[in-house]
Amino acid sequence: MEKPVCPQKAPYRVTLEEGKTYYWCTCGLSAKQPFCDGAHKGGAFSPLKWVADKTQTTSLCGCKATMRAPLCDGSHMLE
């Protein structure tokens, strides 16, 4: 099983809009982290489609090791 690239060992603080669909990068190759820009094409990864349940600023995983994707769960502190 392929492992994703770790673009940063810290979460990305982003403001999400209620009802809006986001595509979280799972491969770590996107230049538009934490969101997908299509850099995964031809690889083993595909983006995670996620709809924000409310408008808020939150932490999205930057290390790609979270067990609560796309939300940061602190996994970057264990690596």
SEFIMI-375141 format. One record per residue: z, x, y negated of N, C-alpha, C, CB in turn; residue in one letter. Coordinates in steps of 0.2 Angstrom, whole numbers, padded with zeros to 4 digits, always signed. Glycine has a CB too. Example, Ala and Ser with C-alpha at 12.3 -4.5 7.8 and 13.67 -1.06 7.14 Angstrom:
+0039+0066+0028+0039+0062+0022+0039+0066+0016+0045+0057+0022A
+0035+0064+0011+0036+0068+0005+0039+0064+0000+0029+0070+0003S
END
This chain:
+0000+0004+0006+0000+0000+0000+0000+0004-0006+0006-0005+0000M
-0005+0003-0011-0005+0007-0017+0001+0005-0022-0012+0005-0021E
+0003+0010-0025+0008+0009-0030+0005+0009-0037+0014+0015-0030K
+0008+0005-0042+0005+0004-0048+0007+0011-0052+0007-0002-0052P
+0003+0012-0058+0005+0017-0062+0011+0015-0067-0001+0019-0067V
+0015+0019-0069+0021+0017-0073+0019+0019-0080+0027+0021-0071C
+0017+0015-0084+0015+0016-0091+0021+0018-0096+0011+0011-0094P
+0027+0016-0094+0033+0018-0098+0039+0015-0094+0033+0015-0105Q
+0044+0019-0095+0050+0018-0091+0055+0014-0096+0054+0024-0089K
+0052+0009-0099+0056+0004-0104+0052-0002-0104+0057+0008-0111A
+0056-0007-0106+0052-0014-0106+0048-0014-0113+0057-0020-0106P
+0043-0019-0113+0039-0020-0119+0042-0026-0122+0032-0021-0117Y
+0044-0026-0128+0047-0032-0132+0041-0036-0135+0052-0030-0137R
+0040-0042-0133+0035-0046-0135+0037-0053-0137+0029-0046-0130V
+0033-0056-0142+0035-0063-0143+0029-0067-0140+0034-0064-0151T
+0032-0072-0136+0028-0076-0132+0028-0083-0135+0030-0076-0125L
+0022-0087-0135+0022-0093-0137+0022-0099-0132+0015-0094-0141E
+0026-0104-0132+0027-0109-0127+0020-0112-0126+0032-0114-0130E
+0019-0113-0119+0013-0116-0116+0007-0111-0116+0011-0122-0120G
+0007-0105-0119+0002-0101-0119+0002-0097-0112+0002-0096-0125K
-0005-0096-0110-0005-0092-0104-0006-0084-0105-0011-0094-0100T
-0003-0080-0102-0003-0073-0102-0005-0070-0096+0004-0070-0105Y
-0008-0064-0096-0010-0061-0090-0006-0054-0090-0018-0060-0089Y
-0001-0053-0086+0003-0047-0086+0000-0042-0082+0010-0048-0084W
-0001-0036-0084-0004-0030-0080+0000-0028-0075-0006-0024-0085C
-0003-0028-0069+0001-0026-0063-0001-0019-0060+0000-0031-0057T
-0006-0016-0063-0009-0010-0060-0006-0004-0065-0016-0009-0060C
-0004-0005-0071-0002+0000-0075-0007+0004-0079+0003+0005-0072G
-0013+0002-0078-0019+0005-0081-0021+0002-0088-0025+0006-0076L
-0019-0004-0089-0022-0007-0095-0020-0003-0102-0019-0014-0096S
-0025-0003-0106-0023+0000-0113-0020-0005-0118-0030+0003-0116A
-0019-0011-0115-0016-0016-0120-0009-0018-0116-0021-0022-0120K
-0005-0014-0114+0001-0015-0111+0005-0019-0115+0005-0009-0109Q
+0009-0024-0112+0010-0025-0105+0005-0030-0102+0017-0028-0104P
+0000-0032-0106-0005-0037-0104-0012-0033-0101-0007-0041-0110F
-0015-0037-0097-0021-0035-0093-0027-0034-0098-0023-0039-0088C
-0031-0029-0097-0037-0028-0101-0043-0027-0096-0037-0022-0106D
-0042-0028-0090-0047-0028-0085-0048-0021-0082-0054-0030-0088G
-0043-0016-0083-0044-0009-0081-0043-0009-0073-0039-0005-0084A
-0040-0014-0070-0039-0014-0063-0045-0015-0059-0034-0020-0061H
-0051-0017-0062-0057-0019-0058-0059-0014-0053-0063-0021-0063K
-0060-0016-0047-0062-0012-0042-0056-0009-0038-0066-0006-0044G
-0050-0010-0040-0044-0008-0037-0040-0013-0033-0039-0005-0042G
-0034-0011-0031-0030-0016-0026-0026-0021-0030-0026-0012-0022A
-0026-0020-0037-0022-0025-0041-0026-0030-0045-0018-0021-0046F
-0022-0035-0046-0025-0041-0051-0019-0043-0055-0028-0047-0046S
-0021-0046-0061-0016-0047-0066-0012-0053-0063-0019-0049-0073P
-0006-0054-0066-0001-0059-0065-0002-0065-0070+0006-0057-0064L
-0004-0071-0068-0005-0076-0073+0002-0079-0074-0010-0081-0071K
+0004-0080-0081+0010-0082-0082+0010-0087-0088+0015-0076-0083W
+0013-0092-0088+0013-0097-0094+0020-0097-0097+0011-0104-0092V
+0021-0095-0103+0028-0095-0107+0031-0102-0107+0027-0092-0114A
+0037-0103-0105+0040-0109-0105+0043-0111-0112+0045-0109-0100D
+0044-0106-0116+0046-0107-0123+0044-0102-0127+0054-0108-0123K
+0044-0103-0134+0042-0098-0139+0049-0093-0139+0040-0101-0146T
+0048-0087-0138+0054-0082-0139+0051-0075-0138+0059-0084-0133Q
+0056-0070-0141+0054-0063-0140+0058-0061-0133+0057-0059-0146T
+0055-0058-0129+0058-0056-0123+0055-0049-0120+0056-0061-0117T
+0058-0047-0115+0057-0040-0112+0052-0041-0106+0063-0036-0111S
+0046-0038-0107+0042-0038-0101+0042-0031-0098+0034-0040-0103L
+0041-0031-0091+0042-0025-0087+0037-0020-0090+0042-0026-0080C
+0039-0013-0091+0034-0008-0092+0033-0003-0087+0037-0004-0098G
+0038-0003-0082+0037+0002-0076+0034-0001-0070+0044+0004-0074C
+0032-0007-0070+0029-0011-0065+0033-0011-0058+0022-0007-0063K
+0039-0010-0058+0044-0010-0052+0048-0016-0052+0048-0004-0052A
+0048-0020-0057+0052-0026-0057+0052-0031-0051+0051-0030-0064T
+0057-0034-0049+0057-0039-0044+0057-0046-0047+0063-0038-0040M
+0056-0046-0054+0056-0053-0057+0050-0053-0062+0062-0054-0062R
+0044-0051-0059+0038-0050-0063+0036-0057-0067+0032-0048-0059A
+0035-0056-0073+0033-0051-0077+0039-0048-0081+0028-0052-0082P
+0045-0051-0080+0051-0050-0084+0054-0043-0082+0056-0055-0084L
+0057-0039-0086+0061-0033-0085+0067-0035-0081+0062-0029-0091C
+0069-0031-0076+0075-0032-0072+0079-0026-0072+0074-0035-0065D
+0077-0021-0076+0081-0015-0076+0079-0010-0071+0088-0016-0076G
+0074-0011-0067+0071-0007-0062+0070+0000-0064+0065-0009-0058S
+0067+0001-0071+0066+0007-0074+0072+0012-0074+0063+0006-0081H
+0078+0010-0074+0084+0014-0074+0085+0017-0067+0090+0010-0077M
+0082+0014-0062+0083+0017-0055+0078+0022-0053+0083+0011-0050L
+0073+0023-0057+0068+0027-0054+0069+0034-0057+0061+0025-0057E
END
